[in-house]
Amino acid sequence: MRMILLAVVLGLSTQCLLIEARAQGAAPLAQAQPATSRLGNLLAAELSRFPGRAGVYVKHLGTGEEAGVRATDHFESASTIKLGILVLAFRLADDDKLDLDQRHELEAADLRGGSGIFKYADPGLKPTYRDLLTQMIITSDNTATDIMVEKVGGKDRLNQFLLQAGYESLRLNRTTLEYFRSRYEELDARYGALSAEEVFALQTDRPQFVEPRRDLIAQVRGQLAAARTRHPAASMSVGVEDQTRWFGIASPGDMGRLLEGIERGTVASKASCEEMIRILRGQQVTHKLPHYLDVPVANKTGDTGPVTNDVGIIYGRSGPIIVSFYTSGTVGPSATTDDRIGATARLIVDYFEGR
């Protein structure tokens, strides 16, 4: 969900108790290879070239070799936290507490801006929960995300699940509606009362949403222009270190463990994990981890302002490789960071393939 405030307005325990972690299917995070290891040196050298702060966790599931740089640091998760929603939904399905074949009829109040395809749909469309989960991952659909957060019991239930499963750094701070609305509220406190449809109207050009709210849209745009005039050099993006303003929180290591649990079939039933991998392999954003690779990748990206992330499972010829990549405070074109993530992924694969 790549966005800065301008885009929004204009259209946009590293480990809990071992017994508890095992009960939820999370393997405890082992210490990464020391920086003096060949893999550690490779990663440290590559991340030093990034135009901002970067962290990565890598593990080859065949050999067990792993290494990381800032692997336990907190980063803004952006949309990678949607993997937690995916896992909880499938666990609930395993326990017969959620029917993924059930359909949800989209209403106007469901629609969200930012990434995804359902924002282009008319109210009345009836996707299944499985459809919603799929789009939440492969197009990072924000409409689907908020619906499924509700279906799994809300963000507090999700965060409780992640904590009890041993992923202490993984957290969803806000729904996408709350995240978008908070950006407007920072512009003017009155906007904290905006309805879901009003927020969406500020993020779309669809006439049925825009026409009834032209006065609101003009007012918001006017306030934004005034703010930019007063503070022309001020960043319009989310503060890099203010974790309370982030959409979600993650560390490369914890997200890597979650991916490992999906690949090993320990975070849910084997059938559910296989379906999650199938969904992840359908990812439509392929210009980061998969960019320079000629092997399959199952991944989830996440972007917001000066943040660009990608986490996934690379199916190398030598076996599956977990790569969890996070950045913050990046400067310059986002494509530069994307390319560096892709180039680093290629070096990681070449390292394990002996090339």
C-alpha positions as CSV (number, residue, x, y, z in Angstrom):
1,M,0.0,0.0,0.0
2,R,2.4,2.6,-1.3
3,M,1.2,6.0,-0.2
4,I,2.2,9.3,1.3
5,L,-0.2,11.9,2.7
6,L,-0.3,13.6,-0.7
7,A,-1.4,10.5,-2.4
8,V,-4.0,9.8,0.3
9,V,-5.6,13.2,0.0
10,L,-5.5,13.4,-3.7
11,G,-6.7,9.9,-4.5
12,L,-4.6,7.6,-3.1
13,S,9.9,-11.3,23.6
14,T,11.8,-12.0,20.4
15,Q,10.3,-15.2,21.8
16,C,7.4,-16.0,24.2
17,L,7.3,-19.2,26.4
18,L,8.6,-22.1,24.4
19,I,5.7,-24.2,25.2
20,E,3.3,-21.5,24.1
21,A,5.2,-20.9,20.9
22,R,5.3,-24.6,20.0
23,A,1.6,-24.9,20.7
24,Q,0.9,-22.2,18.1
25,G,3.4,-23.7,15.6
26,A,6.1,-21.0,15.8
27,A,9.7,-22.3,16.0
28,P,11.9,-20.1,18.3
29,L,14.1,-17.7,16.5
30,A,17.7,-19.0,16.5
31,Q,20.6,-16.6,16.7
32,A,21.5,-15.5,13.2
33,Q,24.9,-16.4,11.8
34,P,27.5,-14.0,13.1
35,A,28.4,-11.0,11.0
36,T,31.8,-12.7,10.3
37,S,30.1,-15.5,8.4
38,R,30.3,-15.3,4.6
39,L,26.5,-14.9,4.3
40,G,26.4,-12.3,7.1
41,N,29.2,-10.3,5.4
42,L,27.4,-10.5,2.0
43,L,24.2,-9.2,3.5
44,A,25.9,-6.4,5.5
45,A,27.8,-5.2,2.4
46,E,24.6,-5.1,0.3
47,L,22.5,-3.4,2.9
48,S,25.2,-0.7,3.4
49,R,24.5,0.4,-0.1
50,F,20.7,1.0,0.5
51,P,19.5,4.6,0.4
52,G,18.1,4.3,3.9
53,R,17.9,2.0,6.8
54,A,17.4,-1.7,5.9
55,G,17.1,-5.0,7.7
56,V,17.0,-8.6,6.4
57,Y,16.7,-12.1,7.6
58,V,17.7,-15.1,5.5
59,K,17.4,-18.8,6.2
60,H,17.9,-21.8,3.9
61,L,15.4,-24.4,5.1
62,G,17.4,-27.3,3.7
63,T,20.7,-26.6,5.3
64,G,19.5,-24.5,8.2
65,E,22.1,-21.8,7.5
66,E,20.8,-18.3,8.4
67,A,22.0,-14.8,8.8
68,G,20.5,-11.4,9.4
69,V,21.2,-7.7,9.5
70,R,19.0,-5.8,12.0
71,A,16.9,-8.9,12.1
72,T,15.4,-8.1,15.5
73,D,14.8,-4.4,14.8
74,H,11.3,-3.0,14.4
75,F,10.3,-1.7,11.0
76,E,7.1,-0.4,9.7
77,S,5.4,-3.5,8.4
78,A,3.3,-1.8,5.7
79,S,1.2,-4.5,4.0
80,T,3.4,-7.4,5.0
81,I,1.4,-7.6,8.2
82,K,-1.4,-8.9,6.1
83,L,0.3,-12.3,6.3
84,G,-0.7,-12.5,9.9
85,I,-4.4,-12.0,8.9
86,L,-4.0,-14.7,6.3
87,V,-2.6,-17.2,8.8
88,L,-5.2,-16.5,11.4
89,A,-8.0,-16.8,8.9
90,F,-6.8,-20.3,7.8
91,R,-6.3,-21.4,11.4
92,L,-9.9,-20.4,12.1
93,A,-11.0,-22.3,9.0
94,D,-9.1,-25.4,10.3
95,D,-11.1,-25.1,13.5
96,D,-14.4,-24.7,11.7
97,K,-14.8,-21.2,13.0
98,L,-14.6,-19.5,9.6
99,D,-16.1,-20.7,6.3
100,L,-13.8,-19.5,3.5
101,D,-16.5,-20.4,1.0
102,Q,-18.9,-18.0,2.6
103,R,-19.6,-14.8,0.6
104,H,-19.5,-11.2,1.6
105,E,-21.6,-8.7,-0.2
106,L,-19.6,-5.5,-0.8
107,E,-21.2,-2.3,0.4
108,A,-20.2,1.3,-0.3
109,A,-18.8,1.6,3.3
110,D,-16.5,-1.4,2.7
111,L,-14.5,0.3,-0.1
112,R,-11.0,1.5,0.7
113,G,-8.5,3.5,-1.3
114,G,-4.8,2.6,-1.9
115,S,-3.9,-0.7,-3.4
116,G,-6.3,-3.4,-4.6
117,I,-9.0,-4.1,-7.2
118,F,-12.3,-4.1,-5.1
119,K,-12.2,-0.3,-5.0
120,Y,-13.2,-0.4,-8.6
121,A,-16.2,-2.7,-8.0
122,D,-19.8,-1.6,-7.6
123,P,-21.6,-2.4,-4.3
124,G,-23.3,-5.8,-4.5
125,L,-20.4,-7.9,-5.6
126,K,-20.2,-11.1,-3.6
127,P,-16.7,-12.4,-3.3
128,T,-16.0,-15.4,-1.0
129,Y,-13.7,-15.0,2.0
130,R,-11.2,-17.0,0.1
131,D,-11.4,-14.4,-2.7
132,L,-10.9,-11.6,-0.3
133,L,-7.9,-13.3,1.3
134,T,-6.4,-13.9,-2.1
135,Q,-6.7,-10.3,-3.2
136,M,-5.5,-9.1,0.2
137,I,-2.2,-10.9,-0.7
138,I,-1.7,-10.8,-4.4
139,T,-2.9,-7.2,-5.0
140,S,-2.6,-6.0,-1.4
141,D,-6.3,-5.1,-1.6
142,N,-7.2,-2.8,1.3
143,T,-11.0,-3.3,1.0
144,A,-10.4,-7.0,1.4
145,T,-8.0,-6.4,4.3
146,D,-10.5,-4.5,6.5
147,I,-13.2,-7.0,5.8
148,M,-11.0,-9.9,6.8
149,V,-9.7,-8.1,9.9
150,E,-13.3,-8.0,11.0
151,K,-14.0,-11.6,10.1
152,V,-11.0,-12.9,12.1
153,G,-12.2,-11.0,15.2
154,G,-10.6,-7.6,14.8
155,K,-7.1,-6.2,15.2
156,D,-6.9,-6.9,18.9
157,R,-7.7,-10.6,18.3
158,L,-5.1,-10.7,15.5
159,N,-2.5,-9.2,17.7
160,Q,-3.3,-11.5,20.6
161,F,-2.9,-14.5,18.2
162,L,0.5,-13.2,17.0
163,L,1.7,-12.6,20.5
164,Q,0.6,-16.0,21.8
165,A,2.2,-17.7,18.8
166,G,5.5,-16.2,19.7
167,Y,5.8,-13.4,17.0
168,E,6.3,-10.6,19.5
169,S,7.3,-7.9,17.0
170,L,4.4,-8.5,14.6
171,R,1.5,-6.2,15.2
172,L,-1.3,-4.5,13.3
173,N,-1.7,-1.0,14.7
174,R,-4.7,0.1,12.6
175,T,-7.2,-1.0,10.1
176,T,-6.6,0.6,6.7
177,L,-9.6,2.9,7.3
178,E,-8.1,4.0,10.6
179,Y,-4.7,4.5,9.0
180,F,-6.1,6.6,6.1
181,R,-8.4,8.7,8.3
182,S,-5.6,9.4,10.8
183,R,-3.6,11.1,8.0
184,Y,-6.5,13.4,7.4
185,E,-6.9,14.0,11.1
186,E,-3.3,15.1,11.3
187,L,-4.2,17.8,8.8
188,D,-7.4,18.8,10.7
189,A,-8.6,17.3,13.9
190,R,-12.2,17.5,12.7
191,Y,-11.4,14.8,10.1
192,G,-11.2,12.2,12.8
193,A,-15.0,11.9,12.4
194,L,-14.9,11.2,8.7
195,S,-17.1,8.3,7.6
196,A,-15.7,5.4,5.6
197,E,-17.5,6.7,2.5
198,E,-16.1,10.2,3.0
199,V,-12.6,8.8,3.4
200,F,-13.0,6.8,0.2
201,A,-14.4,9.8,-1.6
202,L,-11.1,11.6,-0.9
203,Q,-9.2,8.7,-2.5
204,T,-11.2,8.0,-5.7
205,D,-12.4,9.7,-8.8
206,R,-15.5,7.6,-9.1
207,P,-18.4,10.1,-9.6
208,Q,-20.9,8.3,-7.4
209,F,-18.6,9.0,-4.4
210,V,-17.1,12.3,-5.5
211,E,-20.1,14.3,-6.7
212,P,-22.0,14.4,-3.4
213,R,-18.8,15.4,-1.5
214,R,-17.2,18.0,-3.7
215,D,-17.2,20.6,-1.0
216,L,-15.4,18.3,1.4
217,I,-12.9,17.4,-1.3
218,A,-12.2,21.0,-2.2
219,Q,-11.8,21.9,1.5
220,V,-9.3,19.1,2.1
221,R,-7.3,19.9,-1.0
222,G,-7.2,23.6,0.0
223,Q,-5.9,22.8,3.5
224,L,-3.3,20.5,2.1
225,A,-2.1,23.2,-0.3
226,A,-1.9,25.7,2.5
227,A,0.1,23.3,4.7
228,R,2.5,22.7,1.9
229,T,2.9,26.5,1.4
230,R,3.7,27.0,5.1
231,H,6.1,24.0,5.3
232,P,7.4,23.4,1.7
233,A,10.3,21.2,2.9
234,A,8.3,19.2,5.4
235,S,8.0,15.5,4.8
236,M,4.4,14.5,4.0
237,S,5.1,10.9,4.9
238,V,4.7,8.9,8.1
239,G,7.5,9.5,10.6
240,V,10.2,6.9,10.3
241,E,10.7,6.3,14.0
242,D,7.2,7.0,15.3
243,Q,5.9,3.5,15.6
244,T,2.4,4.6,16.8
245,R,1.8,6.1,13.4
246,W,2.7,3.0,11.5
247,F,0.2,0.8,9.9
248,G,1.9,-2.2,11.5
249,I,5.1,-3.3,13.1
250,A,7.4,-6.2,12.1
251,S,11.0,-7.4,12.5
252,P,12.7,-9.3,9.7
253,G,13.3,-12.3,12.0
254,D,9.8,-12.7,13.2
255,M,8.3,-12.3,9.8
256,G,10.8,-14.8,8.5
257,R,9.7,-17.3,11.2
258,L,6.1,-16.8,10.2
259,L,7.0,-17.6,6.6
260,E,9.0,-20.6,7.7
261,G,5.9,-21.9,9.6
262,I,3.8,-21.6,6.4
263,E,6.4,-23.4,4.3
264,R,6.9,-26.2,6.9
265,G,3.2,-26.5,7.5
266,T,3.3,-25.8,11.2
267,V,1.2,-22.6,11.6
268,A,-1.9,-24.2,10.3
269,S,-3.0,-27.6,8.8
270,K,-0.8,-28.9,6.0
271,A,-3.7,-28.3,3.5
272,S,-4.2,-24.7,4.7
273,C,-0.4,-24.0,4.5
274,E,-0.3,-25.4,1.0
275,E,-3.2,-23.1,0.0
276,M,-1.5,-20.1,1.6
277,I,1.6,-20.8,-0.5
278,R,-0.5,-21.1,-3.6
279,I,-1.9,-17.7,-2.9
280,L,1.5,-16.2,-2.2
281,R,2.9,-17.6,-5.4
282,G,0.1,-15.7,-7.2
283,Q,1.6,-12.4,-6.1
284,Q,1.2,-9.7,-8.8
285,V,4.0,-7.4,-7.6
286,T,7.1,-9.0,-8.9
287,H,9.7,-6.2,-9.2
288,K,11.3,-6.7,-5.8
289,L,12.4,-10.1,-4.5
290,P,11.5,-12.0,-7.7
291,H,12.8,-9.2,-10.1
292,Y,16.1,-10.9,-11.2
293,L,15.2,-14.5,-10.3
294,D,14.4,-17.4,-12.6
295,V,13.0,-19.6,-9.8
296,P,9.5,-19.5,-8.2
297,V,8.8,-17.0,-5.4
298,A,5.9,-16.8,-2.9
299,N,6.0,-13.3,-1.5
300,K,4.1,-10.4,0.0
301,T,5.2,-6.8,-0.5
302,G,4.5,-3.7,1.6
303,D,5.0,0.0,0.8
304,T,4.1,3.3,2.4
305,G,6.0,6.5,1.9
306,P,9.7,6.0,2.4
307,V,9.2,2.3,3.2
308,T,9.5,-0.5,0.7
309,N,9.4,-4.1,1.9
310,D,9.2,-7.6,0.5
311,V,9.1,-10.9,2.4
312,G,8.8,-14.4,0.9
313,I,9.9,-17.9,0.2
314,I,12.3,-18.3,-2.8
315,Y,12.2,-21.9,-4.2
316,G,15.8,-22.2,-5.2
317,R,17.2,-25.3,-6.8
318,S,19.0,-26.1,-3.6
319,G,15.8,-25.8,-1.5
320,P,13.4,-23.2,-0.1
321,I,15.0,-19.9,1.1
322,I,13.3,-17.5,3.5
323,V,14.0,-13.9,2.8
324,S,12.5,-11.1,4.9
325,F,13.4,-7.6,3.7
326,Y,12.5,-4.3,5.3
327,T,13.5,-0.7,4.7
328,S,12.7,2.7,6.2
329,G,13.6,6.3,5.5
330,T,14.6,5.6,1.9
331,V,15.4,8.5,-0.3
332,G,15.3,8.9,-4.0
333,P,13.1,6.9,-6.4
334,S,11.4,3.9,-4.9
335,A,12.4,1.9,-7.9
336,T,16.1,2.2,-6.8
337,T,15.3,0.5,-3.5
338,D,13.1,-2.1,-5.3
339,D,16.0,-2.9,-7.6
340,R,18.5,-3.3,-4.7
341,I,16.1,-5.7,-3.0
342,G,15.9,-7.7,-6.2
343,A,19.7,-7.6,-6.7
344,T,20.3,-8.8,-3.1
345,A,17.8,-11.6,-3.6
346,R,19.8,-12.8,-6.6
347,L,23.0,-12.7,-4.6
348,I,21.4,-14.7,-1.9
349,V,20.2,-17.4,-4.3
350,D,23.6,-17.4,-6.0
351,Y,25.3,-17.8,-2.7
352,F,23.3,-20.9,-1.8
353,E,23.5,-22.3,-5.4
354,G,27.3,-22.0,-5.4
355,R,27.4,-19.6,-8.3
